[in-house]
Amino acid sequence: MSPAAPALTLWRQRLFGSPLTGLVTLALAFCLAWVAIPLIRWALIDATWVGTTRNDCAPGGACWVFVRARFGQFMYGFYPPDERWRVNLAAILFVVAGAAIAFAPQRLRLRLGLAALVALPLLGIWLLAGGLGLRPVETREWGGLMLTVFISIYASLIAIPLGIAFALGRQSELPVIRLISVIFIEFWRGVPIIAVIFLASLLLPLILPGGIGIDRLARAVIGLGFVIAAYMAEAVRGGLQALPAGQREAATALGLNYWKATGLIVLPQALRISLPAMTNEFIALVKNTTLVLVVSILDLLGIAQASLADPNWVGMNMEAYAFSGTIYWLICFALSRWSRHIETSRRR
């Protein structure tokens, strides 16, 4: 028997195990073909891939010439072309650091992770914003995919530590700490994210002392970070509640104080349990970065919409949204598969 035979038998049972199941399978296959075939013809078969203007595009298919012509803006926004090497270098450093941590021996991962957590955010801001020998680039020139990734990473650097801290605070036996944690979590969970971005962008400068200003991108990142921190806190709290009480009791019996028991025994296990939920919140953060458009910060989707205002490319809505949507899907799908891989590898 071939190795594929059991898999074929399983799929046959799932798809055609009974007359009703077979009928539903055929109906769904018909609906899928009805939608997919025209979409494939538009996006691939009848599409125009080569050219410089919309006059080169054939009718009836996607005009990917538009994406080629605006590809630099989709990736970098209005970042100066001669300085885009800094964005590429920052991306390479983050990828290399992540790979080094993933493939490093177990005993070195924590040290490498802490070193990267301290050094990379500061290095990334220096490369992108400039100063200290590099040409300054104002954040109003940032945009596109680089800005989406920047907001996602730096908002998560705020959200994850705050989420863990407030999850522990909500489980605290001290009434004051528990009350502060509950107020923070429930307030930020109850306010729409778009309202938070507006408040952070418009009201924060009014309540700060005179002479103190915060860049509007930083305000948006802080607002998103606080909202996602509240959701992260609930995800981590679920992991803490799922952990058997005997784990902390055993740590206490061994003579460990609260901080050692939490840091060495309780929290690592709770985070492993909470990893799928935390990944979902990070995926939501990536998609919610599109809301910064309301304060004129042009992320990937914002650049896609702004590019449609060009008279030379009016009417390219389908191409702009299909391209940006595909990138968002690829990012979110990769995060989902990574989370699944981490979860299954730790079960072995």
PyMOL commands that set and color helices and strands:
alter all, ss='L'
color gray80, all
select helices_A, chain A and resi 4-16+19-45+54-56+65-69+71-76+81-103+106-129+139-141+144-170+175-190+193-207+216-242+245-253+258-295+300-307+311-313+317-347
alter helices_A, ss='H'
color red, helices_A
deselect
rebuild
show_as cartoon
